[in-house]
Amino acid sequence: MADEKCKCPAGAPLWMVTFADLMSLLLTLFVLLLTFAEMEVIKYKAVSGSIRNAFGIAKEDKLKGVIELEGSKRRKAATNPDITREKNTSPEVVVDIKEAFNRHQEMAQEEKEKMEMKQLEDAIKQAIAKEIAGSGMTVDVTGDGVVIRFPSEIAFPSGSGDLSNQFRETLDKLGGVLAATEGQIVVSGHTDNVPLGGGGQYRTNWDLSAARAASVVHHFIDDERFDGDRFTIQGFGESRPIAANESMEGRAKNRRVELLVVRKSEKTTLAIPGQ
C-alpha cells in the first residue's frame, strides 16, 4: 500500500470551470450596464467648475472672446482689463495707479500743447517781424496760449475805435497765421486811467476799450477764412494795467489791444494772462 501512488484526475478542478463561467457572466453584465449608461460630460464639467469656483481655485486668464474655464463659459477681454479685479491688489493701490496714469497723460498733452504754442509764437513773429521792430508790439507764450499786444498809438487814432491803416495791414499779415490755427481767439481792449473828454463818441474808457476790441474782430470776420464763433470780445477799460499810470510811458503801455490765441485745453474766460 505504501508503494501505491495516488491517482488524480487530469485537467483543471471542476470548481474552477464553474468559477470561470461565473466571472465571464459578471463581466458581460457590467459591459452591458456600461453600454446602456449615458455619461453627461458637459454637465459634469460644469458642476466641477462651479465647485472649483466656490472654493476659490478657479483659473482666470485674460483672453479675448468666449472661452471655457473648467466647464464654465465666460467672456474675457484682453483689451482694457479692469485692474480692480486683480488678485492681491488693494483699492488704494488701484487708485494710485489710475491717478499716476492720468497725470502722465495730462503731462504729455500739456507738453504737446506747449510745443504747438511755441511754434505758433515763432510763426507770428516771423509774419509780422517788420511791424514788431521798434513799434512796441510783443508776442509771448503764456499759460493760456499766445498773446499779441498792440499799442493803441499804432492801432487807433486818439480816442477813436477805428482801425488805422497801418494796423489793418498788420492784421492782414497776422490773419494768414491765425487762420491756420484751431484755437479760440480772445480780443481785449485796454485803456489808461485818464477819463475821456465830454462830447465824444464814447462815454467812458469801458466803451472805448470794448469798441476797439470789436473793431479788430470785425476786421477778421470780414475775412472769409474766419468764423465768428472763434472770437470773444472783452473790454477792460483801465481795470487791467500792465504798468503804473503815474507816467506817460506807463499810460502808453496800458493803452493797448491784446489778441490771445487760447490753447486747445483751455476754456475761454475773462482772465488775461499776466494780469
C-alpha positions as CSV (number, residue, x, y, z in Angstrom):
1,M,0.0,0.0,0.0
2,A,2.8,2.4,0.8
3,D,4.3,2.0,-2.7
4,E,1.0,2.6,-4.3
5,K,0.8,6.2,-5.9
6,C,-2.3,8.5,-5.7
7,K,-4.1,8.8,-9.0
8,C,-5.7,12.3,-9.5
9,P,-8.0,13.1,-12.4
10,A,-6.3,15.0,-15.4
11,G,-7.2,18.7,-16.2
12,A,-8.4,21.6,-14.1
13,P,-10.5,21.1,-11.0
14,L,-14.3,21.1,-11.6
15,W,-14.9,24.2,-9.3
16,M,-12.5,26.3,-11.4
17,V,-14.6,25.8,-14.5
18,T,-17.7,26.9,-12.6
19,F,-15.9,30.0,-11.2
20,A,-14.6,31.0,-14.7
21,D,-18.1,30.8,-16.1
22,L,-19.4,33.0,-13.3
23,M,-16.7,35.6,-13.9
24,S,-17.4,35.7,-17.6
25,L,-21.1,36.3,-17.0
26,L,-20.4,39.1,-14.5
27,L,-18.0,40.8,-16.9
28,T,-20.6,40.6,-19.7
29,L,-23.2,42.1,-17.3
30,F,-21.1,45.1,-16.4
31,V,-20.1,45.7,-20.0
32,L,-23.8,45.8,-20.9
33,L,-24.6,48.2,-18.0
34,L,-21.8,50.5,-19.0
35,T,-23.1,50.4,-22.6
36,F,-26.6,51.4,-21.5
37,A,-25.3,54.2,-19.3
38,E,-25.0,57.8,-20.7
39,M,-22.2,60.0,-19.5
40,E,-23.2,63.7,-19.4
41,V,-19.7,65.1,-19.8
42,I,-20.7,68.7,-20.2
43,K,-22.9,68.7,-17.1
44,Y,-20.2,67.0,-15.2
45,K,-17.6,69.6,-16.2
46,A,-20.0,72.5,-15.4
47,V,-20.6,71.1,-11.9
48,S,-16.9,70.6,-11.4
49,G,-16.2,74.1,-12.5
50,S,-18.8,75.6,-10.1
51,I,-17.3,73.6,-7.2
52,R,-13.8,74.9,-8.0
53,N,-15.1,78.5,-8.2
54,A,-16.9,78.1,-4.9
55,F,-13.6,77.1,-3.3
56,G,-11.7,80.0,-4.9
57,I,-9.3,77.9,-7.0
58,A,-10.7,78.6,-10.5
59,K,-8.2,79.9,-13.0
60,E,-8.8,83.3,-14.6
61,D,-7.0,84.0,-17.9
62,K,-7.3,87.4,-19.6
63,L,-8.2,86.2,-23.1
64,K,-10.3,87.7,-25.8
65,G,-13.5,86.0,-27.0
66,V,-15.7,83.3,-25.4
67,I,-13.7,80.5,-23.7
68,E,-14.5,77.7,-21.3
69,L,-12.9,77.7,-17.9
70,E,-13.3,74.4,-16.1
71,G,-16.7,73.8,-17.7
72,S,-18.0,77.4,-17.2
73,K,-18.3,79.5,-20.3
74,R,-17.2,83.1,-19.8
75,R,-16.2,86.1,-21.9
76,K,-12.7,87.5,-21.2
77,A,-11.4,90.6,-22.9
78,A,-7.7,91.3,-23.2
79,T,-8.3,95.0,-24.0
80,N,-8.8,97.4,-21.1
81,P,-8.6,94.9,-18.3
82,D,-10.1,96.0,-15.0
83,I,-7.2,96.2,-12.7
84,T,-9.6,96.4,-9.7
85,R,-10.3,92.7,-10.1
86,E,-6.7,91.6,-10.0
87,K,-5.9,89.4,-7.0
88,N,-3.8,90.8,-4.2
89,T,-4.4,94.4,-5.4
90,S,-5.8,96.7,-2.8
91,P,-8.3,99.5,-3.8
92,E,-5.7,102.2,-2.6
93,V,-3.1,100.8,-5.0
94,V,-5.5,100.7,-7.9
95,V,-6.5,104.3,-7.3
96,D,-2.8,105.3,-7.2
97,I,-2.1,103.5,-10.5
98,K,-5.0,105.2,-12.2
99,E,-4.1,108.6,-10.9
100,A,-0.5,108.2,-12.0
101,F,-1.6,107.1,-15.5
102,N,-4.0,110.1,-15.8
103,R,-1.3,112.5,-14.6
104,H,1.1,111.1,-17.2
105,Q,-1.5,111.5,-19.9
106,E,-2.2,115.1,-18.9
107,M,1.5,116.0,-18.7
108,A,2.1,114.5,-22.2
109,Q,-0.8,116.5,-23.6
110,E,0.4,119.7,-21.9
111,E,3.9,119.3,-23.3
112,K,2.4,118.8,-26.8
113,E,0.3,122.0,-26.5
114,K,3.3,124.0,-25.2
115,M,5.3,122.9,-28.2
116,E,2.4,123.9,-30.5
117,M,2.1,127.3,-28.8
118,K,5.9,127.9,-29.2
119,Q,5.7,127.1,-32.9
120,L,2.7,129.5,-33.2
121,E,4.7,132.2,-31.5
122,D,7.6,131.8,-33.9
123,A,5.3,131.8,-36.9
124,I,3.6,135.1,-35.7
125,K,6.9,136.8,-35.0
126,Q,8.1,135.8,-38.5
127,A,4.9,137.0,-40.2
128,I,5.0,140.5,-38.6
129,A,8.7,140.8,-37.9
130,K,8.9,144.2,-39.7
131,E,5.9,145.6,-37.7
132,I,7.3,144.3,-34.4
133,A,10.7,146.0,-34.8
134,G,10.6,149.3,-32.9
135,S,6.8,149.5,-32.6
136,G,6.3,148.3,-29.0
137,M,4.4,145.2,-30.2
138,T,5.1,142.0,-28.3
139,V,4.4,138.3,-28.8
140,D,4.7,135.9,-25.9
141,V,3.7,132.4,-24.8
142,T,1.7,132.4,-21.6
143,G,0.0,129.7,-19.5
144,D,-3.2,130.2,-21.5
145,G,-1.8,130.5,-25.0
146,V,0.0,133.0,-27.2
147,V,-0.8,136.7,-26.5
148,I,0.0,139.5,-29.0
149,R,-0.1,143.1,-27.7
150,F,-0.6,146.1,-29.9
151,P,0.0,149.6,-28.5
152,S,-3.0,151.8,-29.2
153,E,-0.8,154.5,-30.8
154,I,-0.2,152.3,-33.8
155,A,-3.6,150.7,-33.8
156,F,-6.1,153.5,-33.4
157,P,-6.3,157.3,-33.6
158,S,-6.6,159.0,-30.2
159,G,-10.0,158.5,-28.6
160,S,-11.3,156.5,-31.6
161,G,-12.3,152.9,-32.2
162,D,-11.5,152.9,-35.9
163,L,-8.5,150.9,-37.1
164,S,-5.6,152.8,-38.5
165,N,-4.4,151.8,-42.0
166,Q,-1.1,150.5,-40.6
167,F,-2.9,148.3,-38.1
168,R,-5.1,146.9,-40.8
169,E,-2.1,145.8,-42.8
170,T,-0.6,144.2,-39.7
171,L,-3.8,142.3,-39.0
172,D,-4.0,141.1,-42.6
173,K,-0.5,139.6,-42.3
174,L,-1.4,138.1,-38.9
175,G,-4.6,136.7,-40.3
176,G,-2.7,134.3,-42.5
177,V,-1.1,132.7,-39.5
178,L,-4.2,132.7,-37.2
179,A,-6.4,131.2,-39.9
180,A,-4.2,128.1,-39.9
181,T,-4.9,127.6,-36.1
182,E,-7.8,126.0,-34.4
183,G,-7.8,127.7,-31.0
184,Q,-10.2,130.3,-29.8
185,I,-9.2,134.0,-30.2
186,V,-9.9,136.4,-27.4
187,V,-9.6,140.1,-28.3
188,S,-9.5,142.6,-25.4
189,G,-9.2,146.3,-25.3
190,H,-7.5,148.3,-22.6
191,T,-7.0,152.0,-21.7
192,D,-5.2,154.1,-19.2
193,N,-6.9,155.8,-16.3
194,V,-7.4,159.2,-17.9
195,P,-11.1,159.9,-18.3
196,L,-12.5,160.7,-21.8
197,G,-13.5,164.2,-22.5
198,G,-17.2,165.0,-22.8
199,G,-19.0,165.2,-26.1
200,G,-17.1,162.4,-27.7
201,Q,-18.4,159.2,-29.3
202,Y,-17.7,157.1,-26.2
203,R,-18.9,157.9,-22.7
204,T,-16.2,156.1,-20.7
205,N,-13.0,154.1,-21.2
206,W,-15.1,151.0,-20.9
207,D,-17.0,151.9,-24.0
208,L,-13.8,152.8,-25.9
209,S,-11.9,149.6,-25.0
210,A,-14.8,147.4,-26.0
211,A,-15.3,149.3,-29.3
212,R,-11.6,148.8,-30.2
213,A,-11.8,145.1,-29.5
214,A,-14.9,144.9,-31.6
215,S,-13.3,146.7,-34.5
216,V,-10.5,144.1,-34.5
217,V,-12.9,141.2,-34.5
218,H,-15.0,142.8,-37.3
219,H,-11.9,143.1,-39.4
220,F,-11.1,139.4,-39.0
221,I,-14.7,138.3,-39.6
222,D,-14.8,140.2,-42.9
223,D,-12.1,137.8,-43.9
224,E,-13.8,134.6,-45.2
225,R,-11.1,132.5,-43.6
226,F,-12.5,133.1,-40.1
227,D,-15.7,132.0,-38.4
228,G,-17.3,134.4,-35.9
229,D,-17.6,131.7,-33.3
230,R,-13.8,131.6,-32.8
231,F,-13.8,135.1,-31.3
232,T,-14.5,136.6,-27.9
233,I,-14.6,140.4,-27.3
234,Q,-13.6,141.9,-24.0
235,G,-13.4,145.5,-22.9
236,F,-11.5,146.1,-19.7
237,G,-11.1,149.8,-19.7
238,E,-8.5,150.9,-17.2
239,S,-9.0,147.9,-14.8
240,R,-6.1,145.7,-16.1
241,P,-3.0,147.9,-16.3
242,I,0.4,146.3,-17.0
243,A,2.3,149.4,-15.9
244,A,1.9,152.3,-13.5
245,N,-0.4,155.1,-14.8
246,E,1.7,157.8,-13.0
247,S,4.0,158.3,-16.0
248,M,3.4,158.9,-19.7
249,E,5.3,155.8,-20.6
250,G,3.2,153.7,-18.2
251,R,-0.1,155.0,-19.6
252,A,1.1,154.4,-23.1
253,K,1.8,150.7,-22.3
254,N,-1.7,150.4,-20.7
255,R,-3.4,151.7,-23.8
256,R,-3.3,148.5,-25.9
257,V,-5.2,145.8,-27.7
258,E,-4.4,142.2,-27.0
259,L,-5.1,139.1,-29.1
260,L,-4.9,135.8,-27.1
261,V,-4.9,132.5,-29.1
262,V,-6.1,130.1,-26.5
263,R,-4.6,126.7,-26.0
264,K,-7.0,123.9,-27.0
265,S,-7.3,122.5,-23.5
266,E,-8.0,125.9,-22.1
267,K,-11.5,127.4,-21.9
268,T,-12.1,131.0,-23.0
269,T,-12.5,133.1,-19.8
270,L,-12.4,136.7,-18.9
271,A,-8.9,136.2,-17.4
272,I,-5.9,137.6,-19.3
273,P,-2.5,136.1,-18.6
274,G,-0.1,138.2,-16.6
275,Q,-2.9,140.3,-15.1
